[in-house]
Amino acid sequence: MAEILIVDDLQMFRDPVADALRERGCTVTVASDGRQCLDAVQRRVPDLVLLDISMPVMDGVDTLLSLRSEPRSSHLPVIMLTDAAERDLIVKAGKLGISGYILKSSFSMETLLQRIDDALDGREMETELDQLGVIEAPKRLNGAA
């Protein structure tokens, strides 16, 4: 099954997501900030990263920039976790080729698990990202038509 790295400074968000993924048979690693994420990816590249935008030490957008600059992780599927007020950061992340985003304020575990499945299967949220103003959606960034 898939290896997933959850990067979020809030344990009360990380733990239930990790538990649900483990119940599905996934291998889960957790990190509480961007620096820990990069260290974890350096040790072993996961199949997917769930990445919070607002974190101490190194935020999600800077972490994503670092992931994209390394050949090992440049095409790693990343789903951003965010609050609705961070639309401009979602747009910026979208231009860096995220597989999707989840609004923490209104997500359900079922929706999150479906988004993870979609990203692992190579299906991205192109329409939703385009609606946010991400001119070059991830598929086009990766060179696909």
C-alpha positions in Angstrom: 0.0 0.0 0.0 1.0 3.7 -0.3 3.5 5.5 1.9 2.1 8.9 2.9 3.8 11.7 4.7 1.5 14.0 6.8 3.0 17.4 7.5 1.0 19.5 9.9 1.9 21.4 13.1 -1.4 20.5 14.7 -1.4 17.0 16.2 -5.1 17.1 16.6 -5.4 17.2 12.8 -2.5 14.8 12.0 -3.4 11.9 14.3 -7.0 11.2 13.0 -5.8 11.4 9.4 -2.8 9.1 10.2 -5.1 6.6 12.0 -7.6 6.5 9.0 -4.7 6.0 6.6 -3.2 3.2 8.7 -6.6 1.5 8.9 -6.5 1.4 5.0 -3.1 -0.2 5.1 -1.0 2.8 4.3 2.4 3.4 5.8 2.3 6.8 7.5 5.1 9.1 8.6 4.4 12.5 10.3 6.2 15.8 10.5 5.3 18.9 12.3 7.0 21.5 10.0 8.5 21.9 6.6 12.1 21.2 7.8 11.0 17.9 9.3 9.2 17.1 6.0 12.4 17.7 3.9 14.4 15.6 6.3 11.9 12.7 6.0 11.8 13.0 2.2 15.6 12.9 2.2 15.6 9.6 4.0 12.8 8.1 2.0 10.5 9.5 -0.7 6.9 8.8 0.1 4.2 8.1 -2.5 2.3 11.3 -1.5 2.6 14.2 0.9 -0.3 15.9 2.7 1.2 19.4 3.4 -0.2 22.1 5.6 0.3 25.6 4.4 0.6 27.5 7.7 3.3 26.0 9.9 6.2 27.3 12.1 9.9 27.0 11.1 9.1 26.5 7.3 5.6 27.0 5.8 4.1 24.7 3.2 4.8 26.9 0.2 8.5 27.1 1.0 8.5 23.4 1.7 6.8 22.8 -1.7 9.4 25.0 -3.4 12.2 22.9 -1.8 10.5 19.6 -2.8 10.1 20.8 -6.4 13.8 21.9 -6.6 15.1 18.4 -5.9 15.0 15.8 -8.7 13.9 13.0 -6.2 10.8 14.9 -5.2 10.1 17.2 -8.1 7.1 15.2 -9.3 5.9 13.9 -5.9 2.1 14.2 -5.5 1.3 16.9 -2.9 -2.1 17.7 -1.5 -2.1 21.0 0.4 -4.1 21.4 3.6 -5.3 24.9 4.2 -7.8 27.3 5.7 -10.1 29.1 3.3 -8.5 32.5 4.0 -5.3 31.4 2.3 -6.5 31.4 -1.3 -3.5 33.3 -2.6 -1.2 30.7 -1.1 -3.2 27.9 -2.7 -2.8 29.7 -6.1 0.9 30.0 -5.6 1.1 26.3 -4.6 -1.0 25.4 -7.6 1.4 27.0 -9.9 4.1 24.7 -8.4 2.2 21.7 -9.4 0.1 20.4 -6.5 -2.3 17.5 -7.0 -5.0 19.2 -5.0 -6.0 21.0 -1.8 -8.2 20.3 1.1 -9.9 23.0 3.2 -9.4 22.1 6.8 -12.5 24.0 7.9 -14.9 21.9 5.8 -13.3 18.6 5.0 -14.6 15.1 5.7 -12.4 12.1 6.2 -14.2 10.4 3.3 -13.4 13.4 0.9 -9.8 13.5 2.1 -9.3 9.7 1.5 -10.9 10.1 -2.0 -8.6 13.0 -2.9 -5.6 10.9 -1.7 -6.8 8.0 -3.9 -7.2 10.3 -6.9 -3.7 11.8 -6.4 -2.1 8.4 -6.1 -3.9 7.3 -9.3 -2.6 10.4 -11.1 -6.0 12.2 -11.2 -5.5 15.9 -10.2 -8.0 18.6 -9.3 -7.3 20.5 -12.5 -10.8 22.1 -12.7 -10.8 23.3 -9.1 -7.2 24.7 -9.4 -8.2 26.5 -12.6 -11.2 28.0 -10.9 -8.9 29.5 -8.3 -6.9 31.2 -10.9 -4.1 28.8 -11.3 -3.5 29.4 -15.0 -1.2 26.4 -15.6 -2.8 23.4 -13.8 -0.6 20.6 -12.7 -1.2 18.3 -15.7 0.0 21.0 -18.0 3.0 21.8 -15.8 4.1 18.1 -15.9 4.1 18.2 -19.7 0.8 16.3 -20.4 -1.8 17.6 -22.7 
